[in-house]
Amino acid sequence: MGRWIAVVLVVTGATVTAEAQPDACAGVDCGHGECMLEGREPFCFCEDGYAADGLRCSLAPTPPVDPRAARSSSVGARIVSIASAEGGRMLHAVGRDLAEYPGRLSQYVKPGGLWCTDFVSWVFRAAGAPFSGGYQGGWHLTNNYAVRRWFQRSSRWVANGSPEWERFTPRPGDYLRFHTDRYGHSAIVRYVAGETLYTVEGNSRGEVRLRHYYHWRLNQRIDGFGIVTQVEPRVAQLRRGSTQDEGAGGGLDEEADERSRERARP
């Protein structure tokens, strides 16, 4: 015959609270830049003309490429070619065929680090279209929030749900940021065919993968795109469209809002 033993625990007046995590950027002065976090690790994102060195921003060296060449239409093809050639490779093998600088990607990634954004930075530098304000003289941005900020400060960011969203079509070599449950995710646009978006992504299940997304405009995981090629005419075209919308009595904006509400419904 079994015997039940009841154990009653009585806790009186006990309050359980989660201990607040300290702000890792507290007390960090990057100088010509701002402190940002990836997880709990601080890093500096610097102003134009400066590069990150530890937790400080110092004067950046002379840019290794002509900024005008970095914005040409051909740079998009170079970005896609370099990135796609790494398809199927894990971190340790990315860049093994690249004889010139920046060499292998793994030398710039901390052990166990998330490397989707490192991959984008590496590809852009190898293609002659480097970022600025990061590490390694400026080209190495380690965090997707910093990449988004980089495009925003030059008015080259197209956010999901913005007035420009319905008119914008990403082109080969453009940057793409995804929302995720924790840190976000970086990708590179290969091309768009109809309503399908084709990408190349580092650290996707631990390797570089070629992926695609149907009905990409309706995908709420997509945070937005950074314009990389033919910047001036593409940005000007989007701005002209925004001005026309504002002069139309709000009709087009109302339609865009309605589409946003439809997308948000379960």
Backbone as CSV, one residue per row, in Angstrom:
resi,resn,N_x,N_y,N_z,CA_x,CA_y,CA_z,C_x,C_y,C_z
1,MET,0.854,-1.189,0.000,0.000,0.000,0.000,0.890,1.239,0.000
2,GLY,0.589,2.085,-0.985,1.427,3.268,-1.085,1.098,4.278,-0.025
3,ARG,2.018,5.132,0.199,1.805,6.151,1.216,2.124,7.517,0.607
4,TRP,1.190,8.449,0.752,1.388,9.794,0.239,2.031,10.654,1.311
5,ILE,2.982,11.336,0.920,3.631,12.282,1.830,3.461,13.675,1.233
6,ALA,2.766,14.476,1.944,2.525,15.834,1.468,3.541,16.768,2.095
7,VAL,4.173,17.493,1.250,5.135,18.473,1.733,4.600,19.848,1.375
8,VAL,4.378,20.634,2.382,3.818,21.958,2.165,4.885,22.993,2.482
9,LEU,5.156,23.808,1.499,6.120,24.886,1.690,5.351,26.189,1.762
10,VAL,5.553,26.890,2.821,4.871,28.160,3.000,5.912,29.262,2.952
11,VAL,5.727,30.144,2.002,6.647,31.266,1.868,5.863,32.526,2.180
12,THR,6.299,33.240,3.180,5.559,34.413,3.630,6.357,35.679,3.336
13,GLY,5.680,36.591,2.630,6.293,37.901,2.406,7.489,37.870,1.490
14,ALA,7.621,36.858,0.674,8.781,36.777,-0.214,8.449,37.422,-1.547
15,THR,9.326,38.258,-2.019,9.150,38.904,-3.313,10.330,38.537,-4.199
16,VAL,10.010,37.953,-5.355,11.063,37.540,-6.279,11.171,38.573,-7.385
17,THR,12.320,39.141,-7.530,12.530,40.148,-8.569,13.747,39.767,-9.388
18,ALA,13.649,40.043,-10.675,14.784,39.784,-11.558,15.819,40.886,-11.367
19,GLU,17.043,40.485,-11.233,18.109,41.458,-11.032,18.387,42.189,-12.334
20,ALA,18.344,43.500,-12.278,18.575,44.300,-13.474,20.025,44.154,-13.923
21,GLN,20.196,43.976,-15.229,21.534,43.866,-15.775,22.143,45.262,-15.917
22,PRO,23.391,45.431,-15.537,24.023,46.739,-15.670,24.182,47.121,-17.137
23,ASP,24.118,48.406,-17.407,24.302,48.919,-18.760,25.788,48.894,-19.089
24,ALA,26.163,48.052,-20.055,27.579,47.899,-20.386,28.150,49.152,-21.041
25,CYS,27.283,50.036,-21.539,27.756,51.279,-22.141,27.904,52.406,-21.118
26,ALA,27.448,52.172,-19.891,27.561,53.199,-18.858,29.031,53.523,-18.611
27,GLY,29.362,54.784,-18.728,30.733,55.212,-18.499,31.639,55.100,-19.706
28,VAL,31.150,54.537,-20.806,31.958,54.419,-22.019,31.834,55.706,-22.825
29,ASP,32.952,56.326,-23.140,32.974,57.543,-23.947,33.735,57.248,-25.232
30,CYS,33.001,57.040,-26.313,33.644,56.731,-27.592,34.270,57.958,-28.237
31,GLY,33.978,59.142,-27.700,34.499,60.357,-28.317,33.650,60.734,-29.517
32,HIS,34.203,60.607,-30.701,33.483,60.948,-31.934,32.642,59.761,-32.395
33,GLY,31.664,59.390,-31.580,30.817,58.255,-31.908,29.915,57.925,-30.740
34,GLU,29.280,56.779,-30.803,28.370,56.356,-29.738,28.622,54.904,-29.375
35,CYS,28.338,54.594,-28.122,28.458,53.220,-27.646,27.161,52.488,-27.948
36,MET,27.284,51.292,-28.522,26.138,50.446,-28.812,26.412,49.064,-28.234
37,LEU,25.382,48.252,-28.159,25.513,46.927,-27.557,25.170,45.831,-28.550
38,GLU,25.920,44.746,-28.486,25.538,43.498,-29.136,25.449,42.469,-28.019
39,GLY,24.221,42.102,-27.657,24.053,41.321,-26.447,24.410,42.209,-25.267
40,ARG,25.408,41.815,-24.507,25.871,42.626,-23.378,27.249,43.217,-23.634
41,GLU,27.730,43.102,-24.862,29.083,43.568,-25.165,29.040,44.934,-25.840
42,PRO,29.734,45.935,-25.279,29.725,47.268,-25.871,30.705,47.378,-27.038
43,PHE,30.376,48.259,-27.968,31.295,48.572,-29.057,31.021,49.999,-29.494
44,CYS,31.964,50.596,-30.211,31.813,51.970,-30.677,31.408,52.005,-32.145
45,PHE,30.448,52.861,-32.445,30.078,53.174,-33.823,30.411,54.637,-34.028
46,CYS,31.330,54.924,-34.941,31.956,56.242,-35.017,31.375,57.122,-36.117
47,GLU,31.604,58.419,-35.964,31.188,59.393,-36.962,32.023,59.223,-38.226
48,ASP,31.538,59.828,-39.322,32.304,59.802,-40.562,33.679,60.420,-40.326
49,GLY,34.697,59.785,-40.878,36.061,60.268,-40.704,36.772,59.669,-39.513
50,TYR,36.066,58.824,-38.753,36.652,58.187,-37.574,36.446,56.678,-37.645
51,ALA,37.320,55.965,-36.961,37.244,54.504,-36.915,37.347,54.048,-35.471
52,ALA,36.741,52.912,-35.189,36.718,52.385,-33.825,38.014,51.654,-33.504
53,ASP,38.508,51.908,-32.302,39.694,51.227,-31.788,39.418,50.930,-30.323
54,GLY,39.024,49.690,-30.046,38.575,49.371,-28.700,37.277,50.102,-28.420
55,LEU,37.247,50.877,-27.350,36.064,51.659,-27.006,36.329,53.150,-27.173
56,ARG,37.068,53.488,-28.226,37.321,54.877,-28.591,37.219,55.027,-30.102
57,CYS,36.928,56.249,-30.545,36.916,56.572,-31.971,38.111,57.464,-32.277
58,SER,38.925,57.029,-33.226,40.113,57.778,-33.619,39.993,58.173,-35.089
59,LEU,40.815,59.125,-35.506,40.805,59.524,-36.907,41.042,58.307,-37.794
60,ALA,40.213,58.177,-38.815,40.321,57.027,-39.713,41.417,57.267,-40.736
61,PRO,42.047,56.206,-41.215,43.020,56.355,-42.288,42.330,56.764,-43.584
62,THR,43.121,57.100,-44.578,42.566,57.478,-45.878,41.736,56.336,-46.438
63,PRO,40.525,56.620,-46.932,39.698,55.540,-47.484,40.443,54.763,-48.559
64,PRO,40.335,53.430,-48.553,41.086,52.610,-49.502,40.517,52.624,-50.906
65,VAL,39.311,53.160,-51.085,38.689,53.172,-52.406,38.044,54.524,-52.647
66,ASP,37.804,54.828,-53.916,37.116,56.049,-54.303,35.637,55.906,-53.947
67,PRO,35.084,56.786,-53.098,33.674,56.654,-52.713,32.720,56.650,-53.899
68,ARG,33.077,57.370,-54.974,32.201,57.391,-56.147,32.157,56.026,-56.817
69,ALA,33.305,55.359,-56.886,33.335,54.025,-57.482,32.548,53.034,-56.641
70,ALA,32.551,53.252,-55.323,31.841,52.336,-54.428,30.332,52.410,-54.607
71,ARG,29.846,53.483,-55.242,28.402,53.645,-55.415,27.946,53.340,-56.838
72,SER,28.841,52.927,-57.714,28.482,52.672,-59.103,27.592,51.446,-59.215
73,SER,26.962,51.299,-60.381,26.061,50.168,-60.582,26.807,48.843,-60.591
74,SER,28.078,48.860,-61.011,28.832,47.609,-61.116,29.204,47.032,-59.756
75,VAL,29.241,47.870,-58.707,29.646,47.359,-57.398,28.622,46.368,-56.862
76,GLY,27.365,46.524,-57.230,26.346,45.578,-56.793,26.623,44.180,-57.306
77,ALA,27.041,44.091,-58.571,27.371,42.787,-59.146,28.580,42.180,-58.455
78,ARG,29.565,43.022,-58.099,30.743,42.508,-57.392,30.361,41.986,-56.016
79,ILE,29.517,42.720,-55.313,29.071,42.289,-53.984,28.391,40.935,-54.059
80,VAL,27.459,40.790,-54.980,26.716,39.531,-55.105,27.636,38.394,-55.512
81,SER,28.567,38.660,-56.417,29.483,37.616,-56.870,30.367,37.112,-55.737
82,ILE,30.944,38.034,-54.971,31.826,37.648,-53.867,31.048,36.899,-52.796
83,ALA,29.880,37.413,-52.439,29.086,36.785,-51.378,28.577,35.412,-51.795
84,SER,28.063,35.300,-53.008,27.481,34.035,-53.464,28.530,32.950,-53.617
85,ALA,29.762,33.348,-53.940,30.837,32.364,-54.094,31.150,31.648,-52.789
86,GLU,30.739,32.233,-51.660,30.984,31.621,-50.354,29.839,30.713,-49.915
87,GLY,28.826,30.546,-50.758,27.666,29.743,-50.406,28.028,28.340,-49.947
88,GLY,27.438,27.895,-48.840,27.690,26.571,-48.298,28.877,26.481,-47.361
89,ARG,29.622,27.568,-47.206,30.819,27.533,-46.364,30.511,27.983,-44.937
90,MET,31.154,27.328,-44.000,31.098,27.754,-42.609,32.151,28.836,-42.388
91,LEU,32.121,29.447,-41.205,32.955,30.612,-40.938,34.423,30.371,-41.249
92,HIS,34.970,29.245,-40.832,36.411,29.027,-40.976,36.862,28.994,-42.434
93,ALA,35.920,28.746,-43.362,36.286,28.621,-44.774,35.974,29.869,-45.588
94,VAL,35.233,30.816,-45.020,34.857,32.013,-45.769,36.099,32.852,-46.060
95,GLY,36.336,33.126,-47.328,37.477,33.930,-47.742,38.742,33.153,-48.023
96,ARG,38.678,31.835,-47.984,39.907,31.061,-48.186,40.459,31.209,-49.600
97,ASP,39.619,31.616,-50.552,40.078,31.801,-51.929,40.450,33.247,-52.225
98,LEU,40.334,34.122,-51.232,40.614,35.541,-51.440,42.075,35.815,-51.101
99,ALA,42.862,36.056,-52.125,44.302,36.228,-51.922,44.641,37.597,-51.341
100,GLU,43.845,38.615,-51.683,44.147,39.962,-51.232,43.355,40.307,-49.972
101,TYR,43.613,41.497,-49.451,42.897,42.000,-48.282,41.409,42.075,-48.588
102,PRO,40.546,41.723,-47.646,40.755,41.496,-46.213,41.059,40.057,-45.804
103,GLY,41.287,39.147,-46.732,41.636,37.778,-46.360,40.460,37.016,-45.781
104,ARG,40.753,36.057,-44.921,39.699,35.222,-44.331,38.857,36.009,-43.330
105,LEU,37.572,35.726,-43.339,36.656,36.408,-42.429,36.890,36.026,-40.978
106,SER,37.252,34.795,-40.714,37.323,34.286,-39.341,38.278,35.077,-38.458
107,GLN,39.286,35.722,-39.047,40.254,36.466,-38.236,39.637,37.716,-37.601
108,TYR,38.463,38.126,-38.075,37.809,39.321,-37.545,36.633,39.004,-36.621
109,VAL,36.338,37.728,-36.420,35.172,37.328,-35.630,35.634,36.664,-34.340
110,LYS,35.093,37.111,-33.219,35.445,36.510,-31.940,34.885,35.093,-31.851
111,PRO,35.573,34.196,-31.151,35.074,32.819,-31.011,33.646,32.791,-30.476
112,GLY,32.794,32.063,-31.161,31.407,31.956,-30.744,30.547,33.144,-31.107
113,GLY,31.118,34.106,-31.835,30.378,35.317,-32.166,29.364,35.105,-33.275
114,LEU,28.322,35.934,-33.261,27.358,35.955,-34.358,27.991,36.715,-35.524
115,TRP,27.990,36.140,-36.708,28.807,36.731,-37.765,28.060,37.115,-39.042
116,CYS,26.739,37.235,-38.983,26.009,37.631,-40.193,26.399,39.040,-40.642
117,THR,26.535,39.973,-39.693,26.906,41.340,-40.046,28.383,41.435,-40.389
118,ASP,29.213,40.668,-39.717,30.633,40.622,-40.075,30.793,40.183,-41.529
119,PHE,29.976,39.226,-41.942,30.029,38.733,-43.321,29.684,39.848,-44.305
120,VAL,28.638,40.612,-44.019,28.267,41.717,-44.896,29.395,42.739,-44.971
121,SER,29.949,43.124,-43.827,31.055,44.086,-43.807,32.235,43.575,-44.621
122,TRP,32.552,42.308,-44.453,33.678,41.689,-45.157,33.438,41.700,-46.663
123,VAL,32.248,41.333,-47.090,31.922,41.312,-48.521,32.004,42.718,-49.109
124,PHE,31.430,43.693,-48.423,31.447,45.057,-48.940,32.880,45.578,-49.067
125,ARG,33.728,45.268,-48.090,35.129,45.703,-48.180,35.833,45.008,-49.334
126,ALA,35.621,43.722,-49.496,36.264,42.981,-50.579,35.795,43.470,-51.945
127,ALA,34.557,43.966,-52.014,33.998,44.434,-53.281,34.347,45.888,-53.581
128,GLY,35.005,46.565,-52.639,35.365,47.960,-52.850,34.287,48.945,-52.470
129,ALA,33.358,48.523,-51.612,32.284,49.410,-51.138,32.208,49.353,-49.621
130,PRO,33.284,49.736,-48.923,33.334,49.515,-47.470,32.428,50.444,-46.682
131,PHE,32.020,49.958,-45.509,31.374,50.818,-44.527,32.419,51.767,-43.940
132,SER,31.969,52.649,-43.068,32.870,53.523,-42.318,32.360,53.606,-40.890
133,GLY,33.242,54.041,-40.000,32.841,54.210,-38.610,32.978,52.973,-37.748
134,GLY,33.480,51.882,-38.334,33.627,50.646,-37.582,35.071,50.349,-37.238
135,TYR,35.380,49.076,-37.097,36.721,48.625,-36.735,37.550,48.338,-37.990
136,GLN,38.803,47.954,-37.780,39.722,47.662,-38.879,39.872,48.866,-39.817
137,GLY,39.999,50.049,-39.224,40.125,51.252,-40.036,38.796,51.836,-40.456
138,GLY,37.696,51.180,-40.084,36.374,51.729,-40.359,35.415,50.782,-41.044
139,TRP,35.925,49.863,-41.865,35.029,49.056,-42.708,34.265,47.981,-41.950
140,HIS,34.732,47.590,-40.777,34.151,46.437,-40.085,33.102,46.870,-39.064
141,LEU,31.841,46.848,-39.476,30.724,47.027,-38.549,30.296,45.651,-38.071
142,THR,30.189,45.493,-36.765,29.970,44.163,-36.192,28.520,43.889,-35.818
143,ASN,27.649,44.887,-35.958,26.294,44.762,-35.428,25.291,45.329,-36.418
144,ASN,24.161,44.637,-36.601,23.186,45.074,-37.604,22.503,46.392,-37.239
145,TYR,22.430,46.730,-35.953,21.874,48.026,-35.573,22.789,49.159,-36.045
146,ALA,24.095,48.934,-35.965,25.041,49.937,-36.440,24.955,50.095,-37.956
147,VAL,24.755,48.987,-38.668,24.622,49.071,-40.127,23.374,49.874,-40.495
148,ARG,22.273,49.587,-39.823,21.057,50.364,-40.089,21.297,51.842,-39.825
149,ARG,21.958,52.174,-38.715,22.248,53.572,-38.390,23.147,54.199,-39.459
150,TRP,24.074,53.412,-39.993,24.991,53.904,-41.027,24.207,54.348,-42.262
151,PHE,23.253,53.552,-42.680,22.438,53.926,-43.835,21.490,55.077,-43.494
152,GLN,20.981,55.106,-42.290,20.042,56.164,-41.904,20.706,57.532,-41.917
153,ARG,21.934,57.626,-41.464,22.549,58.943,-41.343,22.914,59.542,-42.700
154,SER,22.861,58.754,-43.772,23.066,59.285,-45.119,21.784,59.206,-45.946
155,SER,20.640,59.025,-45.269,19.314,58.985,-45.915,19.226,57.900,-46.980
156,ARG,19.846,56.745,-46.693,19.839,55.635,-47.648,19.108,54.416,-47.085
157,TRP,18.316,54.619,-46.041,17.580,53.526,-45.415,16.108,53.605,-45.805
158,VAL,15.550,52.472,-46.246,14.133,52.386,-46.599,13.485,51.414,-45.626
159,ALA,12.686,51.949,-44.713,12.101,51.135,-43.647,10.792,50.503,-44.097
160,ASN,10.561,49.296,-43.633,9.291,48.620,-43.865,8.167,49.447,-43.235
161,GLY,7.155,49.764,-44.030,6.049,50.573,-43.540,6.202,52.058,-43.774
162,SER,7.355,52.496,-44.291,7.566,53.911,-44.569,6.822,54.308,-45.845
163,PRO,6.658,55.619,-46.099,5.986,56.050,-47.332,6.672,55.548,-48.600
164,GLU,7.981,55.285,-48.527,8.716,54.844,-49.714,8.618,53.344,-49.958
165,TRP,8.125,52.609,-48.978,8.203,51.145,-49.022,7.533,50.543,-50.251
166,GLU,6.342,50.989,-50.582,5.595,50.389,-51.687,6.205,50.719,-53.046
167,ARG,7.007,51.781,-53.121,7.628,52.160,-54.395,9.033,51.604,-54.554
168,PHE,9.616,51.166,-53.473,11.025,50.760,-53.499,11.181,49.320,-53.962
169,THR,12.171,49.108,-54.821,12.552,47.755,-55.217,14.045,47.592,-54.963
170,PRO,14.438,46.663,-54.103,15.865,46.459,-53.838,16.591,45.963,-55.078
171,ARG,17.870,46.292,-55.158,18.701,45.885,-56.287,19.866,45.033,-55.791
172,PRO,20.497,44.310,-56.711,21.629,43.466,-56.311,22.689,44.254,-55.546
173,GLY,23.089,43.711,-54.403,24.100,44.346,-53.572,23.552,45.185,-52.449
174,ASP,22.254,45.469,-52.445,21.671,46.240,-51.345,21.713,45.435,-50.046
175,TYR,21.677,46.168,-48.944,21.692,45.552,-47.610,20.267,45.309,-47.133
176,LEU,20.087,44.250,-46.353,18.777,43.881,-45.821,18.919,43.499,-44.353
177,ARG,18.046,44.093,-43.513,18.037,43.732,-42.097,16.707,43.085,-41.735
178,PHE,16.796,41.978,-40.965,15.622,41.279,-40.466,15.443,41.538,-38.972
179,HIS,14.193,41.583,-38.532,13.878,41.481,-37.108,14.004,40.009,-36.698
180,THR,14.546,39.768,-35.514,14.518,38.432,-34.925,14.121,38.567,-33.462
181,ASP,13.988,37.440,-32.790,13.571,37.475,-31.389,14.610,38.137,-30.493
182,ARG,15.879,38.159,-30.932,16.910,38.692,-30.046,17.722,39.810,-30.693
183,TYR,18.606,39.477,-31.632,19.618,40.438,-32.055,19.413,41.027,-33.443
184,GLY,18.500,40.501,-34.245,18.400,40.936,-35.626,19.326,40.121,-36.513
185,HIS,19.202,40.294,-37.814,19.966,39.484,-38.763,20.255,40.305,-40.009
186,SER,21.462,40.142,-40.564,21.891,40.871,-41.753,21.918,39.963,-42.974
187,ALA,21.627,40.546,-44.138,21.658,39.795,-45.389,22.013,40.736,-46.534
188,ILE,22.331,40.144,-47.673,22.643,40.878,-48.896,21.641,40.467,-49.969
189,VAL,21.137,41.445,-50.699,20.192,41.171,-51.779,20.946,40.642,-52.995
190,ARG,20.492,39.496,-53.505,21.009,39.003,-54.793,20.202,39.589,-55.940
191,TYR,18.899,39.432,-55.893,18.031,40.031,-56.907,16.581,39.850,-56.480
192,VAL,15.695,40.510,-57.202,14.255,40.377,-57.004,13.637,39.922,-58.313
193,ALA,12.784,38.916,-58.239,12.047,38.433,-59.409,10.572,38.407,-59.052
194,GLY,9.820,39.343,-59.608,8.413,39.435,-59.257,8.250,39.790,-57.789
195,GLU,7.564,38.944,-57.047,7.349,39.178,-55.622,8.274,38.335,-54.751
196,THR,9.314,37.776,-55.359,10.246,36.924,-54.615,11.597,37.611,-54.483
197,LEU,12.093,37.650,-53.271,13.381,38.268,-52.951,14.411,37.173,-52.733
198,TYR,15.556,37.292,-53.411,16.630,36.310,-53.304,17.813,36.948,-52.580
199,THR,18.349,36.251,-51.590,19.400,36.808,-50.742,20.571,35.848,-50.591
200,VAL,21.664,36.377,-50.051,22.773,35.561,-49.558,23.040,36.030,-48.138
201,GLU,23.181,35.071,-47.201,23.234,35.400,-45.777,24.327,34.610,-45.070
202,GLY,25.150,35.320,-44.313,26.131,34.666,-43.471,25.515,34.220,-42.161
203,ASN,26.102,33.209,-41.558,25.643,32.670,-40.274,24.160,32.306,-40.306
204,SER,23.719,31.740,-41.398,22.374,31.190,-41.486,22.497,29.690,-41.261
205,ARG,22.076,29.250,-40.073,22.298,27.868,-39.637,23.789,27.513,-39.667
206,GLY,24.603,28.521,-39.330,26.030,28.288,-39.177,26.849,28.360,-40.439
207,GLU,26.247,28.738,-41.560,27.003,28.803,-42.808,26.465,29.928,-43.684
208,VAL,27.111,30.136,-44.833,26.610,31.086,-45.826,25.572,30.360,-46.677
209,ARG,24.382,30.934,-46.746,23.297,30.275,-47.479,22.652,31.235,-48.472
210,LEU,22.225,30.671,-49.597,21.426,31.388,-50.581,19.960,31.105,-50.252
211,ARG,19.190,32.163,-50.036,17.813,31.977,-49.597,16.864,32.818,-50.456
212,HIS,15.566,32.568,-50.296,14.572,33.377,-50.998,13.327,33.518,-50.135
213,TYR,12.587,34.604,-50.392,11.405,34.943,-49.603,10.284,35.366,-50.555
214,TYR,9.175,34.647,-50.501,8.012,34.980,-51.316,7.273,36.179,-50.710
215,HIS,6.650,36.973,-51.584,5.837,38.117,-51.141,6.597,38.962,-50.108
216,TRP,7.775,39.371,-50.483,8.682,40.003,-49.532,8.130,41.318,-48.967
217,ARG,7.335,42.042,-49.731,6.801,43.307,-49.202,5.877,43.082,-48.006
218,LEU,5.288,41.921,-47.926,4.362,41.615,-46.835,5.050,40.957,-45.649
219,ASN,6.339,40.731,-45.758,7.086,40.020,-44.723,7.424,40.979,-43.583
220,GLN,6.766,40.809,-42.451,6.973,41.711,-41.324,8.288,41.475,-40.591
221,ARG,8.972,40.393,-40.913,10.303,40.188,-40.332,11.331,41.101,-40.986
222,ILE,11.056,41.596,-42.169,11.989,42.492,-42.838,11.876,43.880,-42.219
223,ASP,12.976,44.356,-41.669,13.016,45.675,-41.041,13.173,46.765,-42.086
224,GLY,14.026,46.524,-43.089,14.248,47.521,-44.123,15.472,47.197,-44.952
225,PHE,15.757,48.098,-45.911,16.874,47.923,-46.834,17.783,49.144,-46.791
226,GLY,19.078,48.914,-47.029,20.036,49.984,-47.214,20.423,50.066,-48.676
227,ILE,20.327,51.258,-49.263,20.643,51.451,-50.675,22.154,51.529,-50.842
228,VAL,22.697,50.666,-51.687,24.148,50.577,-51.857,24.594,51.131,-53.202
229,THR,23.892,50.807,-54.276,24.334,51.194,-55.616,23.469,52.309,-56.189
230,GLN,24.086,53.109,-57.076,23.386,54.224,-57.729,22.582,55.021,-56.698
231,VAL,23.280,55.425,-55.665,22.623,56.003,-54.490,21.855,57.278,-54.818
232,GLU,22.523,58.245,-55.440,21.898,59.555,-55.632,20.611,59.481,-56.454
233,PRO,20.620,58.848,-57.637,19.356,58.817,-58.399,18.252,58.015,-57.723
234,ARG,18.601,56.941,-57.039,17.567,56.130,-56.389,16.950,56.862,-55.198
235,VAL,17.789,57.510,-54.394,17.261,58.272,-53.259,16.417,59.442,-53.753
236,ALA,16.895,60.126,-54.805,16.142,61.256,-55.346,14.787,60.811,-55.877
237,GLN,14.740,59.658,-56.513,13.478,59.146,-57.041,12.485,58.860,-55.920
238,LEU,12.977,58.265,-54.831,12.092,57.987,-53.698,11.574,59.274,-53.067
239,ARG,12.434,60.277,-52.972,12.020,61.542,-52.372,10.985,62.245,-53.236
240,ARG,11.159,62.182,-54.556,10.167,62.792,-55.440,8.810,62.132,-55.257
241,GLY,8.817,60.819,-55.113,7.564,60.106,-54.900,6.907,60.500,-53.600
242,SER,7.709,60.706,-52.543,7.155,61.104,-51.248,6.511,62.476,-51.339
243,THR,7.150,63.394,-52.076,6.605,64.735,-52.231,5.281,64.698,-52.970
244,GLN,5.202,63.870,-54.000,3.954,63.740,-54.749,2.846,63.191,-53.862
245,ASP,3.177,62.215,-53.012,2.177,61.650,-52.108,1.634,62.710,-51.157
246,GLU,2.535,63.546,-50.632,2.106,64.566,-49.682,1.186,65.583,-50.344
247,GLY,1.373,65.818,-51.642,0.555,66.785,-52.348,-0.748,66.219,-52.854
248,ALA,-1.011,64.960,-52.596,-2.215,64.323,-53.122,-3.333,64.273,-52.094
249,GLY,-3.262,65.124,-51.081,-4.325,65.173,-50.091,-4.329,63.994,-49.153
250,GLY,-3.218,63.248,-49.097,-3.106,62.138,-48.158,-3.705,60.851,-48.660
251,GLY,-4.275,60.850,-49.889,-4.935,59.646,-50.372,-4.010,58.456,-50.469
252,LEU,-2.823,58.654,-51.064,-1.898,57.540,-51.221,-1.392,57.068,-49.876
253,ASP,-1.159,58.001,-48.958,-0.693,57.614,-47.632,-1.758,56.800,-46.907
254,GLU,-3.028,57.184,-47.075,-4.099,56.442,-46.424,-4.180,55.024,-46.963
255,GLU,-3.963,54.874,-48.287,-3.973,53.538,-48.863,-2.828,52.710,-48.309
256,ALA,-1.654,53.349,-48.159,-0.514,52.626,-47.600,-0.790,52.213,-46.167
257,ASP,-1.447,53.101,-45.395,-1.784,52.762,-44.013,-2.743,51.588,-43.959
258,GLU,-3.704,51.572,-44.886,-4.669,50.478,-44.901,-3.973,49.156,-45.221
259,ARG,-3.023,49.195,-46.161,-2.282,47.973,-46.475,-1.479,47.508,-45.273
260,SER,-0.913,48.482,-44.527,-0.160,48.110,-43.329,-1.062,47.438,-42.309
261,ARG,-2.296,47.947,-42.151,-3.218,47.335,-41.202,-3.615,45.936,-41.648
262,GLU,-3.775,45.767,-42.968,-4.140,44.441,-43.472,-3.019,43.441,-43.192
263,ARG,-1.773,43.896,-43.378,-0.641,43.001,-43.142,-0.534,42.632,-41.676
264,ALA,-0.950,43.544,-40.802,-0.802,43.300,-39.363,-1.861,42.357,-38.820
265,ARG,-2.936,42.133,-39.582,-3.987,41.254,-39.093,-3.551,39.803,-39.146
266,PRO,-3.945,38.985,-38.152,-3.552,37.570,-38.139,-4.230,36.801,-39.265
